[in-house]
Amino acid sequence: MTLHYNLLDEPLIRTRLVADGQPRSFSLPGLFVALGQDAIRDFPALRPHQRHPWHAFLVQLAAIALHRAGRSELFDSEAAWKQALLDLTPEHPDGAAWCLIAPHDRPAFMQAPVPGGRIDGWKNTLRAADELDMLVTSKNHDLKAARMRCVEVDDWIMALISLQTQEGFLGAGNYGISRMNGGFASRPAIGVVPKGHWGQRWARDVRTLLIHRKSIVDQQGLKDTGGICLVWLQPWNGETSLPFGALDPWYVEICRRIRLVFRAEIPAAYAITTGSKVSRIDAKSRNGLTGDPWMPIDIVAEKALTINAEGFNYRLAAELLFGSKFSRPVAQTISADDGAHGLIVLTQGVTRGQGKTEGYHERRIPISPKVRQFMLQKHTDRLAKVASDRVSAISQIRSVLWTALAALFDKGSAKDKFSDSAKDKASDFSKPFEQAEDARFFIALNEEIESEQPGNERLQWLLSMADAAEAILKQAFTAGPQCGEQRYRAQAAALSRFHSGLRNPKTLPDLANHLRQRSIDKELP
């Protein structure tokens, strides 16, 4: 079998350039040069859920190559990058390990060598790139499966990296990666994104990994020198696992036995897969504590973060940024070199479950100059207090709104024990309120931190929430009782509960005092 699709020599990776969005394809070394110049706008083959695996792969690979070369600065030529990548695979000077298709007893890109080279017994054939990818779809209702049959080579590249670096357990013989807390967990990521394009963030994270390499080695018990960095180079018969302690801190892993095949008579590439009796890396007991540069760790539980179907809602996002429950990964640590303006914190992740996917989640959180300064100086107590108070305030007003809605749908009941039907409707109608506050949470928080009068800024925010909640309540009148006296009683009871709840000093004292004073001022002659 000859070698096909060499990433080191062939321009297989499609991009669009920052300059006028012009299309241009690169080899892997050429892409590294372009990223170093921050010339890449995006990648046409990249699907949303593949964004972090692709970024992480490019960062880890570059950091490994630079470390092996004894450098701390990026190479500036394609030839230098190519040689550095070839130096990672000294037993394969012809570049077989960087080809999508190679003899099966040799490594191919993101594909482990098969001892003996025979795959006759491998039964599972996948002819579409997205069929190989890690998303689990249900009855083709949302995201259609196996639809990418007429594809470019980089569609297979992205699918391979996505599967091999973020897949979990999917039945007997299909084990997941080491960098997550359990087979049904996920590999979420959080990191700082400086102002610029793909290359700006890539270069920033490469530098971060090089700076923190020794601390991760000591922390996780990994090898500073001589560790396995490209797991796909190691032969795998499906019966043995690699010990975690034998790995490089920035190892690029694989979790499945896959070989890409090319048949001239079709002509097209397709994949053949088979199962394994064990996971590729023996790390189950670590609960996702692997030194992943983008993975938050639950300090008390000593396990990696797993996101649920709600994704990075404002409560979790505030905790990740400012709270004390999670230790922050190195990519989330702001440095002076990140610049003073245009910073965001990016959170990404796919929610996995037993035989299902519960959504791809991504959130971009703006970091204002003062917030940046607090985070840079590691003085996050004030930020944590402001965020916590705001989370509590949203919960309080939502509770007031929910009670008023329940009273409306229970025909103006004076009791707090509402019918199940009224409670369900109240929950449905109060969701838009919390969703709206979620969307503007960090923008409003930044405004309070930046304000010269934070107390007044917070009060205006509380008043705007109260107005939004009242508007939702009045909109719900059309879904409440509609006949005669019952209608007026239900609406009056709902409004009464809503306004009395807002004026209760035990709910939000600042808001209650302001509303009470406003009522007094109106009554004065």
C-alpha positions as CSV (number, residue, x, y, z in Angstrom):
1,M,0.0,0.0,0.0
2,T,1.3,3.4,-0.9
3,L,1.1,6.5,1.2
4,H,-1.8,9.0,0.6
5,Y,-2.6,12.5,1.8
6,N,0.6,13.6,3.6
7,L,-0.3,16.5,5.9
8,L,3.4,17.6,6.0
9,D,3.7,18.2,2.2
10,E,0.2,18.5,0.7
11,P,-2.1,21.5,1.1
12,L,-5.0,19.5,2.5
13,I,-6.4,21.9,5.1
14,R,-8.8,24.5,3.7
15,T,-8.9,27.9,5.3
16,R,-10.3,31.4,4.7
17,L,-7.8,34.2,5.2
18,V,-8.3,37.3,7.3
19,A,-7.5,39.3,4.2
20,D,-10.8,39.5,2.4
21,G,-11.9,36.0,3.3
22,Q,-9.9,34.5,0.4
23,P,-9.8,30.7,0.4
24,R,-6.4,29.0,0.7
25,S,-5.3,25.5,1.6
26,F,-2.2,24.7,3.7
27,S,-0.1,21.8,4.7
28,L,0.2,21.4,8.5
29,P,3.6,23.2,8.6
30,G,2.3,25.9,6.3
31,L,-0.7,26.3,8.5
32,F,1.5,26.8,11.6
33,V,3.3,29.6,9.7
34,A,0.0,31.3,8.8
35,L,-1.3,31.0,12.3
36,G,1.9,32.6,13.6
37,Q,1.1,35.5,11.3
38,D,-2.5,35.5,12.5
39,A,-3.6,35.2,8.9
40,I,-6.3,32.6,9.3
41,R,-10.0,33.7,9.7
42,D,-11.6,30.3,9.8
43,F,-11.8,26.7,8.5
44,P,-14.6,25.7,6.1
45,A,-14.5,22.1,7.1
46,L,-14.7,22.7,10.8
47,R,-18.1,22.0,12.5
48,P,-19.0,23.8,15.7
49,H,-18.5,20.8,18.1
50,Q,-15.0,20.3,16.5
51,R,-13.7,23.7,17.3
52,H,-12.0,23.0,20.6
53,P,-10.5,19.6,19.6
54,W,-9.0,21.2,16.6
55,H,-7.6,24.2,18.5
56,A,-6.3,21.9,21.3
57,F,-4.7,19.6,18.7
58,L,-2.9,22.4,17.0
59,V,-1.7,23.9,20.3
60,Q,-0.5,20.6,21.8
61,L,1.3,19.5,18.7
62,A,3.1,22.9,18.3
63,A,4.0,22.9,22.0
64,I,5.4,19.4,21.8
65,A,7.4,20.1,18.7
66,L,8.9,23.3,20.1
67,H,9.8,21.6,23.4
68,R,11.5,18.8,21.6
69,A,13.5,21.3,19.5
70,G,14.5,23.2,22.6
71,R,12.8,26.4,21.5
72,S,10.4,28.8,23.3
73,E,9.6,30.9,20.1
74,L,7.5,29.8,17.1
75,F,9.3,28.8,13.9
76,D,8.9,31.2,11.1
77,S,9.3,28.9,8.1
78,E,7.4,26.0,6.7
79,A,10.6,24.0,6.4
80,A,11.5,24.4,10.0
81,W,8.0,23.4,11.2
82,K,8.1,20.3,8.9
83,Q,11.5,19.2,10.3
84,A,10.3,19.7,13.9
85,L,7.2,17.5,13.2
86,L,9.2,14.9,11.4
87,D,11.6,14.8,14.4
88,L,8.6,13.6,16.5
89,T,8.4,10.5,14.3
90,P,12.0,9.5,13.8
91,E,11.1,5.9,13.0
92,H,9.1,7.1,10.1
93,P,11.2,9.6,8.1
94,D,9.0,9.1,5.0
95,G,6.2,10.9,6.8
96,A,3.9,7.8,7.0
97,A,2.7,8.9,10.5
98,W,1.5,12.1,9.0
99,C,-0.4,10.5,6.1
100,L,-4.1,9.7,6.3
101,I,-3.6,6.4,4.6
102,A,-0.6,4.2,5.1
103,P,0.2,0.5,5.4
104,H,-1.8,-0.9,8.3
105,D,1.2,-2.2,10.2
106,R,2.5,1.4,10.3
107,P,1.0,4.5,12.0
108,A,-1.1,6.8,9.9
109,F,-2.4,10.2,11.1
110,M,-4.4,9.7,14.3
111,Q,-4.5,5.9,13.6
112,A,-2.4,3.3,15.6
113,P,-0.5,0.6,13.7
114,V,-2.2,-2.8,13.6
115,P,0.2,-5.5,14.7
116,G,0.6,-7.9,11.7
117,G,-1.1,-5.3,9.5
118,R,-4.2,-7.4,8.9
119,I,-7.7,-5.8,9.2
120,D,-9.6,-8.6,7.5
121,G,-11.6,-9.2,10.7
122,W,-12.6,-5.5,11.1
123,K,-16.3,-5.4,10.1
124,N,-17.5,-1.8,10.7
125,T,-17.2,0.2,7.5
126,L,-17.9,4.0,7.5
127,R,-18.2,5.8,4.2
128,A,-19.1,9.3,5.5
129,A,-16.8,11.5,7.5
130,D,-19.5,12.6,9.9
131,E,-20.4,8.9,10.5
132,L,-16.9,8.5,12.0
133,D,-17.3,11.7,14.2
134,M,-18.4,11.5,17.8
135,L,-21.9,12.9,17.8
136,V,-24.7,10.5,18.6
137,T,-27.9,11.5,16.8
138,S,-31.4,10.2,17.5
139,K,-33.6,9.2,14.5
140,N,-32.0,11.9,12.3
141,H,-34.4,14.5,13.8
142,D,-31.9,17.3,14.6
143,L,-28.5,16.7,13.0
144,K,-28.6,14.3,10.1
145,A,-26.1,11.4,10.3
146,A,-23.9,10.0,7.6
147,R,-24.6,12.8,5.1
148,M,-21.0,13.9,4.3
149,R,-20.2,11.4,1.6
150,C,-18.8,13.7,-1.1
151,V,-16.2,15.4,1.1
152,E,-12.8,16.9,1.0
153,V,-9.8,15.3,2.8
154,D,-9.9,17.8,5.7
155,D,-13.4,16.7,6.5
156,W,-11.8,13.3,7.5
157,I,-9.0,15.1,9.3
158,M,-11.5,17.0,11.5
159,A,-13.6,14.0,12.1
160,L,-10.6,11.9,13.1
161,I,-9.4,14.5,15.6
162,S,-12.9,15.0,17.0
163,L,-13.4,11.3,17.6
164,Q,-10.0,10.5,18.9
165,T,-9.7,13.4,21.3
166,Q,-13.2,13.9,22.7
167,E,-15.2,10.7,22.4
168,G,-16.5,8.8,25.5
169,F,-17.8,5.3,26.1
170,L,-20.3,4.0,23.6
171,G,-20.9,0.4,24.4
172,A,-18.7,-2.7,24.8
173,G,-15.5,-2.3,22.8
174,N,-15.9,1.5,22.3
175,Y,-13.9,3.2,25.1
176,G,-13.4,6.9,25.6
177,I,-10.6,9.3,26.1
178,S,-8.6,9.8,29.3
179,R,-9.2,13.6,29.5
180,M,-12.8,13.4,30.9
181,N,-14.4,12.3,34.1
182,G,-15.9,8.9,33.1
183,G,-17.2,7.4,29.9
184,F,-20.5,9.3,29.9
185,A,-18.8,12.7,30.7
186,S,-17.5,15.3,28.4
187,R,-14.3,17.2,27.6
188,P,-15.4,20.9,28.2
189,A,-12.9,23.6,27.8
190,I,-12.4,27.2,29.1
191,G,-9.7,29.6,28.1
192,V,-8.8,33.2,27.5
193,V,-9.0,34.5,23.9
194,P,-7.0,37.7,23.2
195,K,-8.1,40.2,20.5
196,G,-7.3,38.9,17.1
197,H,-8.1,35.8,15.0
198,W,-7.4,32.1,15.2
199,G,-3.6,32.5,15.2
200,Q,-3.5,35.0,18.1
201,R,-5.2,32.6,20.4
202,W,-3.1,29.6,19.1
203,A,0.2,31.4,19.7
204,R,-1.0,32.6,23.1
205,D,-1.9,29.1,24.2
206,V,1.3,27.5,22.8
207,R,3.3,30.0,24.9
208,T,1.1,29.2,28.0
209,L,1.7,25.4,27.6
210,L,5.5,25.9,27.3
211,I,5.6,28.1,30.4
212,H,3.5,25.7,32.6
213,R,5.0,22.4,31.3
214,K,7.1,21.6,34.4
215,S,4.3,22.4,36.9
216,I,2.0,20.0,35.0
217,V,4.7,17.3,34.9
218,D,5.2,17.5,38.7
219,Q,1.5,17.8,39.4
220,Q,0.3,14.8,37.3
221,G,3.3,12.5,37.5
222,L,4.0,12.7,33.7
223,K,7.4,12.5,31.9
224,D,9.2,15.8,31.2
225,T,11.5,14.0,28.7
226,G,11.0,10.8,26.7
227,G,7.3,10.6,27.3
228,I,4.8,9.3,24.6
229,C,3.6,12.5,22.9
230,L,1.8,11.1,19.8
231,V,-0.2,8.1,21.1
232,W,-1.1,7.1,17.5
233,L,2.5,6.1,16.9
234,Q,2.2,3.1,19.3
235,P,1.1,-0.3,17.9
236,W,-2.2,-1.4,19.5
237,N,-3.8,-4.8,19.4
238,G,-6.9,-3.6,21.4
239,E,-5.9,-5.7,24.4
240,T,-3.4,-3.5,26.2
241,S,-3.5,0.0,27.7
242,L,-0.7,2.6,28.0
243,P,0.2,3.6,31.5
244,F,-0.6,7.2,32.2
245,G,2.8,7.9,33.7
246,A,4.5,7.1,30.4
247,L,3.0,10.1,28.7
248,D,4.2,13.5,27.8
249,P,2.2,16.2,29.6
250,W,0.7,17.5,26.3
251,Y,0.1,14.1,24.7
252,V,-2.2,13.9,21.7
253,E,-4.3,10.8,22.4
254,I,-6.5,8.4,20.5
255,C,-9.2,6.2,21.9
256,R,-10.5,4.0,19.0
257,R,-9.0,1.5,16.5
258,I,-9.5,3.0,13.1
259,R,-7.9,2.8,9.7
260,L,-8.6,4.8,6.6
261,V,-8.6,3.0,3.3
262,F,-8.5,4.2,-0.3
263,R,-9.9,2.2,-3.2
264,A,-9.2,3.5,-6.7
265,E,-12.2,1.8,-8.1
266,I,-14.6,3.8,-5.9
267,P,-12.6,6.3,-5.9
268,A,-12.8,7.6,-2.3
269,A,-11.5,7.2,1.2
270,Y,-13.5,5.4,3.8
271,A,-12.9,4.1,7.3
272,I,-12.8,0.7,8.8
273,T,-13.1,0.3,12.6
274,T,-13.1,-2.3,15.3
275,G,-13.5,-2.5,19.0
276,S,-11.0,-2.9,21.8
277,K,-11.1,-4.9,25.1
278,V,-9.6,-2.0,27.1
279,S,-9.2,1.8,26.9
280,R,-6.1,3.0,25.1
281,I,-4.8,4.9,28.2
282,D,-5.1,3.5,31.7
283,A,-6.5,6.6,33.5
284,K,-10.0,5.7,34.7
285,S,-9.0,6.2,38.4
286,R,-7.9,9.7,37.7
287,N,-11.4,11.1,37.0
288,G,-10.2,13.3,34.3
289,L,-7.2,14.8,36.3
290,T,-4.7,14.7,33.4
291,G,-3.3,18.2,33.2
292,D,-5.5,19.2,30.3
293,P,-4.7,22.9,29.8
294,W,-8.4,23.8,29.2
295,M,-10.1,21.6,31.8
296,P,-11.5,23.0,35.1
297,I,-11.2,20.7,38.1
298,D,-13.8,20.4,40.9
299,I,-11.5,20.9,43.9
300,V,-13.5,19.0,46.6
301,A,-14.7,16.1,44.4
302,E,-11.2,15.9,42.7
303,K,-12.7,15.3,39.3
304,A,-12.9,17.1,36.0
305,L,-15.9,19.3,35.1
306,T,-18.8,17.6,33.3
307,I,-21.4,19.9,31.8
308,N,-25.1,19.0,31.7
309,A,-27.8,19.8,29.2
310,E,-27.9,23.4,30.5
311,G,-24.4,24.0,29.3
312,F,-22.5,27.0,30.5
313,N,-25.4,28.9,32.0
314,Y,-24.7,32.1,34.0
315,R,-24.5,30.3,37.3
316,L,-21.9,27.8,36.2
317,A,-20.0,30.4,34.1
318,A,-19.8,32.8,37.1
319,E,-18.5,30.0,39.3
320,L,-15.9,29.0,36.7
321,L,-14.7,32.6,36.3
322,F,-14.8,33.9,39.8
323,G,-15.7,31.2,42.3
324,S,-13.7,28.9,44.4
325,K,-15.3,25.5,43.6
326,F,-13.1,24.8,40.5
327,S,-9.3,25.2,40.0
328,R,-8.7,27.2,36.9
329,P,-6.8,25.5,34.0
330,V,-3.6,27.2,32.7
331,A,-5.3,28.4,29.5
332,Q,-7.8,30.4,31.7
333,T,-5.1,32.3,33.5
334,I,-4.9,35.9,32.2
335,S,-1.4,37.3,31.6
336,A,-0.2,40.9,31.0
337,D,0.7,39.8,27.4
338,D,-3.0,39.2,26.6
339,G,-3.6,42.9,26.1
340,A,-5.9,45.3,28.0
341,H,-8.9,45.4,25.6
342,G,-11.0,42.9,23.6
343,L,-10.4,40.0,25.9
344,I,-13.0,37.2,26.2
345,V,-13.2,34.0,28.1
346,L,-14.4,31.2,25.8
347,T,-16.2,28.1,27.2
348,Q,-17.0,25.1,24.9
349,G,-18.2,21.6,25.3
350,V,-20.5,18.8,24.1
351,T,-22.9,17.3,26.6
352,R,-22.8,13.6,26.4
353,G,-25.1,10.9,27.9
354,Q,-25.8,7.3,27.7
355,G,-26.2,6.7,23.9
356,K,-27.1,10.3,23.2
357,T,-25.8,13.8,22.8
358,E,-27.5,16.7,24.7
359,G,-26.1,19.6,22.7
360,Y,-23.0,21.6,21.9
361,H,-22.5,24.5,24.2
362,E,-20.4,27.6,23.6
363,R,-20.3,30.9,25.5
364,R,-18.1,33.9,24.9
365,I,-17.8,36.0,28.1
366,P,-16.5,39.6,27.6
367,I,-13.8,40.8,30.1
368,S,-13.8,44.5,30.8
369,P,-10.6,46.4,31.7
370,K,-11.3,46.5,35.4
371,V,-12.4,42.8,35.5
372,R,-9.2,42.0,33.7
373,Q,-7.1,43.9,36.2
374,F,-8.8,42.1,39.2
375,M,-8.2,38.7,37.5
376,L,-4.6,39.6,36.6
377,Q,-3.9,40.5,40.2
378,K,-5.8,37.4,41.4
379,H,-8.1,39.7,43.4
380,T,-11.3,38.0,42.5
381,D,-13.1,38.2,45.9
382,R,-15.1,41.3,44.8
383,L,-15.9,39.8,41.4
384,A,-17.1,36.6,43.1
385,K,-19.3,38.6,45.6
386,V,-20.8,40.7,42.8
387,A,-21.5,37.7,40.6
388,S,-22.9,35.7,43.6
389,D,-25.2,38.6,44.6
390,R,-26.5,38.9,41.0
391,V,-27.1,35.1,40.7
392,S,-29.1,35.3,43.9
393,A,-31.0,38.4,42.7
394,I,-32.1,36.7,39.5
395,S,-33.3,33.7,41.5
396,Q,-35.3,35.9,43.9
397,I,-37.1,37.9,41.1
398,R,-37.7,34.7,39.2
399,S,-39.3,33.2,42.3
400,V,-41.5,36.2,42.8
401,L,-42.5,36.0,39.1
402,W,-43.1,32.2,39.3
403,T,-45.4,32.6,42.4
404,A,-47.4,35.3,40.7
405,L,-47.8,33.2,37.5
406,A,-48.8,30.2,39.6
407,A,-51.5,32.3,41.3
408,L,-52.7,33.5,37.9
409,F,-53.0,30.0,36.4
410,D,-54.6,28.7,39.7
411,K,-57.5,31.2,39.2
412,G,-56.2,33.7,41.8
413,S,-55.7,31.1,44.6
414,A,-54.7,32.7,47.9
415,K,-52.9,29.6,49.0
416,D,-49.2,28.7,48.3
417,K,-50.1,25.1,47.4
418,F,-50.8,25.4,43.7
419,S,-52.1,22.8,41.4
420,D,-49.6,20.8,39.4
421,S,-51.0,22.3,36.2
422,A,-50.5,25.8,37.5
423,K,-47.0,25.1,38.6
424,D,-46.0,23.6,35.2
425,K,-47.4,26.6,33.4
426,A,-45.7,29.0,35.8
427,S,-42.3,27.3,35.1
428,D,-42.8,27.4,31.3
429,F,-43.8,31.1,31.3
430,S,-41.0,32.2,33.7
431,K,-38.2,30.6,31.5
432,P,-37.9,33.5,29.1
433,F,-37.1,35.8,32.1
434,E,-34.1,33.7,33.2
435,Q,-33.0,33.2,29.6
436,A,-32.9,36.9,29.0
437,E,-31.0,37.6,32.2
438,D,-28.6,34.7,31.4
439,A,-27.8,36.4,28.0
440,R,-26.9,39.8,29.5
441,F,-25.5,38.6,32.8
442,F,-21.8,39.3,32.2
443,I,-22.4,42.5,30.2
444,A,-24.4,43.9,33.2
445,L,-21.8,42.6,35.6
446,N,-19.0,44.4,33.7
447,E,-21.0,47.6,33.8
448,E,-21.3,47.5,37.6
449,I,-17.6,46.8,38.0
450,E,-16.6,49.6,35.6
451,S,-19.1,52.1,37.1
452,E,-18.0,55.0,39.3
453,Q,-21.4,54.4,41.1
454,P,-21.7,50.6,41.4
455,G,-24.6,50.8,43.8
456,N,-26.7,52.9,41.4
457,E,-25.8,50.6,38.5
458,R,-26.9,47.6,40.5
459,L,-30.2,49.3,41.4
460,Q,-31.0,50.2,37.8
461,W,-30.3,46.6,36.9
462,L,-32.7,45.4,39.6
463,L,-35.4,47.8,38.3
464,S,-34.9,46.6,34.7
465,M,-35.4,43.0,35.9
466,A,-38.5,43.9,37.8
467,D,-39.9,45.6,34.7
468,A,-39.0,42.7,32.5
469,A,-40.7,40.2,34.9
470,E,-43.8,42.3,35.1
471,A,-44.0,42.5,31.3
472,I,-43.8,38.6,31.2
473,L,-46.6,38.4,33.8
474,K,-48.9,40.7,31.9
475,Q,-48.2,38.8,28.7
476,A,-49.3,35.6,30.5
477,F,-52.7,37.1,31.2
478,T,-53.9,35.9,27.7
479,A,-53.1,32.3,28.8
480,G,-54.9,32.7,32.2
481,P,-58.6,32.5,33.0
482,Q,-60.7,34.4,30.5
483,C,-64.2,34.3,31.8
484,G,-65.9,37.1,33.7
485,E,-65.2,37.6,37.4
486,Q,-62.6,34.7,37.4
487,R,-60.4,36.6,34.9
488,Y,-60.2,39.8,37.0
489,R,-59.7,38.0,40.2
490,A,-56.8,35.9,38.8
491,Q,-55.1,38.9,37.3
492,A,-55.5,41.1,40.4
493,A,-54.2,38.3,42.6
494,A,-51.2,37.7,40.4
495,L,-50.3,41.4,40.3
496,S,-50.8,41.7,44.0
497,R,-48.5,38.8,44.7
498,F,-45.9,40.1,42.3
499,H,-45.7,43.7,43.7
500,S,-45.9,42.6,47.3
501,G,-43.1,40.1,46.6
502,L,-40.8,42.8,45.2
503,R,-41.5,45.1,48.2
504,N,-40.7,42.4,50.7
505,P,-37.5,43.5,52.5
506,K,-36.5,39.9,52.9
507,T,-36.4,39.4,49.1
508,L,-34.1,42.2,47.8
509,P,-33.8,44.9,50.4
510,D,-32.3,47.6,48.1
511,L,-35.1,47.1,45.5
512,A,-37.8,47.0,48.2
513,N,-36.6,50.2,49.9
514,H,-36.4,52.0,46.5
515,L,-39.9,50.9,45.5
516,R,-41.3,51.9,48.9
517,Q,-39.6,55.3,48.7
518,R,-40.9,55.8,45.2
519,S,-44.5,55.1,46.4
520,I,-44.1,57.6,49.2
521,D,-42.7,60.3,46.9
522,K,-45.7,59.8,44.6
523,E,-48.1,60.3,47.5
524,L,-46.5,63.5,48.7
525,P,-48.3,66.7,47.6
